[in-house]
Amino acid sequence: MTNVRILRDVPVDGVSYAPNDLVDVPADKAKQLVADGAADDSKDAVAYCKTAGAKLIKHKPKAEEQPKTEQPEPENVVGDTDDTGELAE
């Protein structure tokens, strides 16, 4: 894991980070963020965040939401009405 100072608003694995966030990310993510100009992993940049009072955030990818499965509505439930408006038994 690598500590980086976030330089601009950037999403990482579905998690949004803001400028001057101090984030602990996997080394490959840090390398990509730095290459994109979205983060700085230099000792000075990390020290600046710490001096400014930033708390270290351990990056955790946002879990993908599972699609909801639709449940069919039960037919002719006791106390329910049928298509004619009559009470179903």
N, C-alpha and C positions, 0 to 999 in steps of 0.2 A: 504494500500500500504506500501511496505517496501523498504528502500534504501539498495542496495547491491553494493559491489565492485566486478566487474567481474575479475576472476583470469586467465582465458584462453579464447581463441576464442570459442564462443558458440552461437548457434542459439536458439532463444526463439520465438516461434510462428512465424517462418519465418523471423525474424529480427536477423541479425548477430551483436554480440557485441564482443569487443576486450578487452584484459587485461587492467585493470585500468579504464574502463568505470564505471561511477557511474550511476546506473539505478534504477528507481523507478518501482518496479514490484508488482503485487498482492502477498499477503502473502503466498499463496499456491505455487506460482512459486518460490518465494524466498526460501522457505523451500526445494523444490526439487533441486534448483541450489546449495544450500549449501550442501545438502546430496550427490550430485554428485561431489562435489569438484570444481565446476565451479565458485562459488561466495562465498563471505564472508559478512555476515550481521552484524558483530560486530561493535561496536561504533568506535573502533580504525581503522578498515579498511575503514569505511565510512569517518572518519575524515582525514585519509591519502589522500584519493582521493580529498577531498575538499581542503586540504592544497597544493596539487600538482596542483591545478587549474582546476580539472575536473568539467565540467558542468553537472548538473543533467539531465539525459535523462528520460523522462516519457515514459515508455514502451507502445507501441501501436501495437497490433498484426497486421501483414501484411494481408490485405484483400485478400481473395482468388480470383484469376482471373476467370472470367466467360469464359467458352469455347465459341469460336467464332462459330456462326452458318453459314453454307455455304448457300449462296443464289444461286438458280439455275439461269443459264444464260438465258436471254430472247431469244426466238427463232424468227427468221425472222424479225428482227428489220429493219425498213426502212433504206436503205443505206448499209445494211449488205449483205454479199453474202451467198447463200445457198451452199449445198454440191457440186453442179456442178460448182461453181465459178460464177454463174450468179447472178446479183443483185436481191435481194429479194424485193418484193413490200409490 
